[in-house]
Amino acid sequence: MKARTAWLSEPEKSRIADQAIGLLGSVGMRFAGSRLLPLLTEHGAKVDEPTGIARLPRELVEWALAQCPRSFVMAGATLADDVVLGQDEPFHFSPSGCVAKTLDFRTGERRASTLTDLRECTALMDVLPQLDLMWTQVSATDVPLDRRELVEYFTMLTETAKHVTFVDCPTEVDAVLHIAEVLSGNLDSFRERPRFSTVCTAASPLQADGPALDVHAALAAHGVPIEVYSMTIAGATSPVTLAGTVVQGLAEFLGVATALQVAAPGARLVFCFGSGVLDMRRATFSLGCVESALMGAMATEVGHYLGVPTLNPGLSTDSNHAGLQTGYEKALKVAGICGADPDIVTGWGLIDSHNTMYLPQSVVDNEIAAMVRRLYGSVEVSDATLAVESIARVGPGGGYLGEKDTARRIRAGEHLQPSVSNRLSYDKWIAEGTTENDVAGDEVERLLAVHAAKNPCLDDGRIDALAALCKIDAEGVRRARRE
């Protein structure tokens, strides 16, 4: 038994895709300031130089789509840490970023995020078993802006063996390529197993920052996977209708994808759709709403219909604290999104519409991810699991604790064993005096100690080379880690 969910009919997928491609030809997309505009012109686009708007003919967009690989690797430090995106691959979990606020679980204070927060959240997620990929989850606001980018890169790459996504657009292309050489030995080896990726965000409606687009194009030419993100707000920066928002978000992805493919044919791209709605009563952005889940499922199915990997922030909540709202919004949204089988699911460890990081939430989201994987995993239906012989042997009024198959299948994972959820009787729960939030907080401290006891994910030579490139005192980092 395995869940089979379909949200859109084939004609609906075709119609959404057709309308999105048509918009790029009639309305176009603005890439003002990009050096790719002349290249787009050479490929048949109609470019208005004063505005930077490029109208992309259908044939060009379809050509660009054909260049996008459906399957590729997002490499970790070792083969065991690799994630493969592909049609027959399962969904993978990742955090989001790059948030500027942290809810400090030790003090209860909501404050600006720091380098310590980035180091701790990366270290924690490195040892959480359900998390597959890493993002720059928080911004190190206590590091001067002119140094922050490279300091964040160093911190993440030395704290996790998982594939890393740099969320903010890099400003130093040469430095990023040198980092690739340090990690992989040379750029050819990096292309084979890219250790990091970047996020290229569209500016809705139908715009992309030209200079930022050029940076991503330069990196894509060396095999860096690019996660192309549309973050429309239904009713504000996109149509109020769910279908209209999906059409616009898809058009934004296709516009950026076309520009990147003319610059770097075969570029590894992911269609990232992170749309929410404008709450008309409160004038706030909602990412944990059920409409966001519906749009995410639609976008995922259309992306796969077009043959590209997809990403959606399925673990989103608008709640400002780890309460009831956090649980039901994250659970409902991720269950719906994963029914469409996206390649990557983000939102891990965040609350407050992806504006605040809360370390215990990563532990809770690890449990939610395990539950969703169990929900959409396979359940064996066979002579052995129908257990007719066992039922007959136990008979009316008997019990199954003594059956050999009971212990064997429990050890094999027939029943998911939670680490945070409470299953005590009421009286024992009162006597214990702890909530699931207390358990998650204790687990954070335990897992940080586990990470600290691990061997570094990079050898000393590469740490030293990376530190020199990022202008960091490597010995100071080692000393701080020991302490």
C-alpha positions in Angstrom: 0.0 0.0 0.0 1.2 3.5 -0.9 -0.5 6.8 -1.0 -1.4 8.1 -4.4 -2.5 11.7 -4.6 -3.4 13.8 -7.6 -4.3 17.5 -7.4 -4.5 18.6 -11.0 -5.9 16.9 -14.1 -3.6 16.6 -17.1 -5.6 19.3 -19.0 -5.3 21.6 -16.0 -1.5 21.2 -15.9 -1.3 21.8 -19.6 -3.4 24.9 -19.3 -1.4 26.4 -16.5 1.9 25.8 -18.3 0.6 27.1 -21.6 -0.6 30.4 -20.0 2.7 30.9 -18.1 4.7 30.4 -21.3 2.3 32.7 -23.2 2.7 35.5 -20.6 6.5 35.5 -21.2 5.9 36.1 -24.9 3.2 38.8 -24.6 4.2 40.6 -21.4 7.8 39.4 -20.8 10.0 39.6 -17.8 12.2 42.5 -16.6 16.0 41.7 -16.3 17.1 45.3 -16.0 20.9 45.7 -15.7 21.7 42.1 -16.8 24.5 41.3 -19.2 22.4 38.5 -20.5 20.0 40.7 -22.4 22.1 40.8 -25.6 22.4 37.0 -25.4 18.6 36.7 -25.1 18.3 38.9 -28.1 20.6 36.6 -30.1 18.3 33.7 -29.1 15.2 35.4 -30.5 13.9 37.4 -27.5 12.5 40.8 -28.1 14.4 43.1 -25.6 13.3 46.6 -24.7 16.6 48.2 -23.7 15.3 51.2 -21.7 13.1 49.0 -19.5 15.1 45.8 -19.5 12.0 43.8 -20.4 12.6 40.7 -22.5 9.7 39.1 -24.3 10.5 35.4 -24.7 9.1 33.5 -27.6 7.5 30.1 -26.8 10.1 28.2 -28.8 12.9 29.8 -26.7 11.2 28.9 -23.4 10.5 25.4 -24.5 14.1 25.0 -25.7 15.3 26.2 -22.2 13.0 23.7 -20.5 14.5 21.0 -22.6 18.0 21.9 -21.3 16.9 21.5 -17.6 17.9 18.1 -16.2 15.2 16.4 -14.2 17.8 14.5 -12.2 21.1 15.6 -10.6 23.1 15.3 -7.5 23.4 17.8 -4.7 26.6 16.5 -3.1 27.6 16.4 0.5 31.0 16.0 1.9 30.9 12.2 1.3 28.8 10.0 -1.0 26.7 9.0 2.0 25.7 12.7 2.4 24.6 13.1 -1.3 21.0 13.9 -2.2 19.8 12.9 -5.7 16.9 14.8 -7.2 14.9 12.8 -9.7 11.6 11.5 -10.9 11.8 8.3 -8.9 13.5 9.7 -5.9 11.7 10.5 -2.5 11.2 14.0 -1.2 14.0 15.6 0.8 13.9 18.0 3.8 15.8 21.3 4.1 15.6 24.4 6.3 14.8 27.8 4.8 16.7 31.1 5.2 18.1 33.6 5.6 16.2 34.9 8.6 17.3 37.8 10.8 15.6 36.9 14.0 16.0 34.1 16.6 13.7 33.1 19.4 16.3 32.1 22.0 15.0 29.0 23.8 17.4 29.5 26.7 16.2 33.0 27.5 12.8 33.3 25.8 14.0 36.5 24.0 13.3 37.2 20.4 16.4 39.0 19.1 18.7 39.5 16.1 20.3 36.4 14.9 24.1 36.0 15.4 27.0 34.0 14.1 26.6 31.7 17.1 23.0 31.1 16.1 24.1 30.1 12.6 26.8 27.8 14.0 24.4 26.2 16.4 21.5 25.7 14.0 23.8 24.2 11.4 25.5 21.9 14.0 22.1 20.8 15.3 20.6 20.1 11.9 23.8 18.3 10.8 23.0 15.5 13.3 19.2 15.4 12.8 18.5 12.2 10.8 15.5 13.4 8.8 17.1 16.5 7.4 18.8 16.0 4.1 20.1 19.4 2.9 21.4 22.6 4.6 20.5 26.2 3.9 22.0 29.4 5.4 19.1 29.4 7.9 19.9 32.6 9.8 21.9 35.7 9.0 24.9 36.5 11.2 23.9 40.1 11.9 26.7 40.6 14.4 29.3 40.1 11.7 30.1 43.3 9.6 28.3 43.2 6.3 31.6 43.4 4.3 32.8 40.2 5.9 29.5 38.4 6.6 29.1 36.5 3.3 32.4 34.6 3.5 32.2 34.1 7.3 28.8 32.4 6.8 30.1 30.2 4.0 33.0 29.1 6.2 30.8 28.4 9.2 28.4 26.2 7.3 30.9 24.3 5.3 32.9 23.4 8.4 29.9 22.5 10.6 28.0 20.2 8.3 28.7 17.3 5.9 25.4 17.9 4.2 24.9 19.7 0.9 24.8 23.5 1.5 22.7 26.1 -0.2 23.9 29.7 0.0 20.7 31.7 0.3 21.7 35.3 -0.1 23.1 36.0 -3.6 26.9 35.8 -3.6 28.7 39.1 -4.3 32.2 37.5 -4.9 31.9 35.0 -7.7 35.7 34.4 -7.8 35.7 33.7 -4.1 32.9 31.2 -4.4 34.6 29.4 -7.3 37.8 29.3 -5.2 35.8 27.7 -2.4 34.5 25.1 -4.9 38.2 24.3 -5.8 39.1 24.0 -2.1 36.3 21.6 -1.4 36.6 19.5 -4.6 40.2 19.9 -5.7 39.3 21.5 -9.0 36.2 22.9 -10.8 35.8 19.8 -13.0 35.5 17.6 -9.9 33.1 20.1 -8.4 30.9 19.9 -11.5 30.6 16.2 -11.0 29.6 16.5 -7.4 28.6 20.1 -6.6 29.0 20.6 -2.8 26.9 23.8 -2.7 24.1 25.5 -4.5 22.6 29.1 -4.6 19.2 30.7 -4.5 18.1 33.1 -7.3 14.9 34.9 -6.2 12.4 36.5 -8.6 11.0 40.0 -7.7 7.3 39.6 -8.2 5.6 40.4 -10.4 7.7 39.2 -13.4 11.1 40.7 -12.5 14.6 39.5 -11.6 17.5 41.6 -10.4 19.9 41.8 -13.4 23.3 41.8 -11.7 22.2 39.0 -9.3 21.0 37.0 -12.3 24.5 37.4 -13.9 26.1 36.1 -10.7 24.0 32.9 -10.7 24.6 32.5 -14.5 28.4 32.6 -13.9 28.1 30.0 -11.1 25.7 27.8 -13.1 28.3 27.7 -15.9 30.6 25.8 -13.4 27.9 23.3 -12.4 26.5 25.1 -9.3 22.8 24.1 -9.0 20.5 27.2 -8.9 17.3 27.1 -6.9 15.0 29.6 -8.7 12.6 31.0 -6.2 9.2 32.7 -6.8 7.8 34.2 -3.6 4.5 35.8 -4.9 1.9 37.0 -2.4 -1.7 36.2 -3.6 -3.7 39.4 -3.7 -0.6 41.7 -3.4 2.2 40.8 -5.8 0.2 38.2 -7.8 -3.4 37.6 -8.6 -5.7 36.9 -5.7 -6.7 33.6 -7.3 -4.7 30.5 -6.5 -4.5 29.4 -10.1 -3.4 32.9 -11.2 -0.7 33.0 -8.6 0.6 29.6 -9.8 0.6 30.8 -13.4 2.6 33.9 -12.5 5.0 32.0 -10.2 5.7 29.5 -13.0 6.2 32.3 -15.5 8.8 33.8 -13.2 10.6 30.5 -12.9 10.5 30.0 -16.7 11.7 33.5 -17.4 14.8 33.1 -15.1 15.4 29.6 -16.3 15.4 30.8 -19.9 18.0 33.5 -19.1 20.2 31.0 -17.2 20.0 28.4 -19.9 21.0 30.7 -22.7 24.1 31.6 -20.6 24.8 28.1 -19.3 23.0 25.4 -21.3 22.2 22.4 -19.1 22.2 24.4 -15.9 20.9 22.5 -13.0 17.8 24.3 -11.9 15.1 23.8 -9.2 11.6 25.3 -9.5 11.0 26.8 -6.0 7.5 28.0 -5.3 7.1 29.7 -1.9 3.8 31.6 -2.3 1.5 32.7 0.4 -1.5 35.0 0.7 -2.1 38.6 1.9 -4.4 38.4 4.9 -6.8 41.2 3.9 -8.1 41.7 7.4 -4.7 42.1 9.0 -2.6 43.2 6.1 0.0 40.5 6.9 1.7 37.8 4.8 0.5 34.2 5.5 2.7 31.3 4.6 1.1 28.8 6.9 -2.3 29.1 5.4 -4.1 26.2 3.7 -4.1 28.1 0.4 -0.3 28.1 0.4 -0.5 24.3 0.6 -2.9 24.1 -2.3 -0.8 26.4 -4.5 2.3 24.5 -3.6 0.7 21.2 -4.6 -0.4 22.7 -7.9 3.0 24.2 -8.6 4.8 20.9 -7.8 2.6 18.9 -10.1 3.0 21.5 -13.0 6.8 21.6 -12.4 7.0 17.8 -12.7 4.7 17.9 -15.8 7.3 20.2 -17.4 10.2 17.9 -16.3 12.0 20.0 -13.6 12.7 19.4 -9.9 10.6 21.3 -7.5 10.8 22.8 -4.0 8.1 24.0 -1.6 8.2 25.4 1.9 5.9 22.7 3.3 6.9 23.1 6.9 5.6 26.7 7.3 3.6 28.3 10.1 2.5 31.9 10.8 2.6 31.2 14.6 4.9 33.4 16.6 5.7 30.7 19.2 5.8 27.0 19.5 2.2 26.4 20.3 -0.9 24.7 18.9 -1.0 26.8 15.8 2.6 25.8 14.9 1.7 22.1 15.1 -1.5 22.1 13.1 -0.3 24.5 10.4 3.0 22.7 9.8 1.4 19.2 9.9 -1.5 20.0 7.6 0.7 21.9 5.1 3.5 19.4 4.9 1.0 16.5 4.6 -0.7 18.2 1.7 2.5 19.3 -0.1 4.2 15.9 0.2 1.1 14.3 -1.4 2.3 16.0 -4.6 5.8 14.5 -4.1 8.0 17.6 -4.3 11.8 17.1 -4.6 12.6 19.4 -1.6 10.5 20.5 1.3 11.7 23.5 3.3 10.6 25.6 6.3 12.4 23.4 8.8 13.1 25.0 12.2 11.3 28.3 11.5 8.2 30.0 12.9 6.6 33.4 12.3 6.1 33.1 8.5 9.8 32.2 8.1 11.0 35.3 9.9 12.2 33.6 13.1 14.5 30.6 13.9 13.7 28.5 17.0 16.2 25.7 17.7 13.7 23.3 19.5 11.5 23.6 16.4 14.1 21.8 14.4 13.8 18.9 16.8 10.0 18.9 16.4 10.2 19.3 12.7 12.5 16.3 12.6 9.7 14.3 14.2 7.1 15.7 11.8 9.3 14.8 8.9 9.6 11.2 10.2 5.8 11.0 10.5 5.3 12.3 6.9 7.8 9.8 5.5 5.9 7.1 7.3 2.6 8.4 6.0 3.8 8.4 2.4 5.9 5.3 2.7 5.0 1.8 1.8 2.9 -0.5 3.9 3.4 -4.1 3.0 0.2 -6.1 2.2 1.2 -9.8 1.9 0.5 -13.2 3.4 3.0 -12.4 6.1 1.6 -9.0 7.1 -2.0 -10.0 6.8 -1.0 -12.3 9.8 -3.9 -14.7 9.4 -1.9 -17.6 10.9 -0.9 -15.4 13.9 -4.5 -14.3 14.4 -5.7 -17.9 14.3 -2.9 -19.0 16.7 -3.7 -16.3 19.3 -7.4 -16.9 18.9 -10.3 -15.1 20.7 -9.2 -13.2 23.8 -5.5 -13.8 23.3 -2.6 -11.4 23.1 0.2 -10.7 20.6 3.1 -9.6 22.8 4.4 -13.1 22.9 4.4 -13.5 19.1 7.9 -13.5 17.6 6.8 -11.4 14.7 5.8 -8.6 17.1 9.3 -7.9 18.4 10.9 -8.5 15.0 8.6 -6.1 13.2 8.8 -3.4 15.9 12.6 -3.5 15.6 12.2 -3.2 11.8 10.1 -0.1 12.0 6.5 -1.3 11.6 5.5 1.4 14.2 7.2 4.8 14.2 8.8 5.5 17.6 8.6 9.2 18.4 11.3 11.0 20.4 9.3 14.2 21.3 5.6 13.2 21.2 4.1 12.3 24.6 2.3 9.0 24.9 2.3 8.7 28.7 -0.9 8.3 30.7 -2.2 11.6 32.1 -1.1 10.8 35.7 2.4 9.9 34.6 2.6 13.0 32.4 1.7 15.2 35.3 4.2 13.4 37.5 7.0 13.9 35.0 6.2 17.6 34.7 7.6 18.2 31.2 6.0 19.3 27.9 7.0 18.4 24.4 8.7 21.8 24.2 10.8 21.0 27.3 11.8 17.6 25.7 12.7 19.4 22.4 14.9 21.9 24.3 16.7 19.2 26.2 17.2 17.3 22.9 18.8 20.4 21.3 21.5 20.5 24.1 22.1 16.8 23.8 22.4 16.9 20.0 24.8 19.9 20.1 27.0 17.9 22.4 26.8 14.9 20.0 27.9 17.2 17.1 30.7 18.7 19.1 32.1 15.2 19.7 32.2 14.4 16.0 35.3 14.6 13.9 35.3 17.8 11.6 33.6 17.2 8.3 36.7 18.7 6.5 40.3 17.8 7.0 42.7 20.3 8.5 44.2 21.2 5.1 40.9 22.2 3.6 39.8 24.0 6.7 43.0 26.1 6.7 42.6 26.9 3.0 39.0 27.8 3.4 39.8 29.9 6.4 42.5 31.8 4.5 40.1 32.4 1.6 37.3 33.6 4.0 39.8 35.7 6.2 39.1 33.7 9.3 41.4 32.6 12.1 41.2 28.8 11.7 43.1 28.1 14.9 40.7 30.3 16.8 37.8 28.4 15.5 39.4 25.1 16.5 40.1 26.5 20.0 36.5 27.7 20.4 35.2 24.3 19.3 37.3 22.5 21.9 36.1 24.8 24.6 
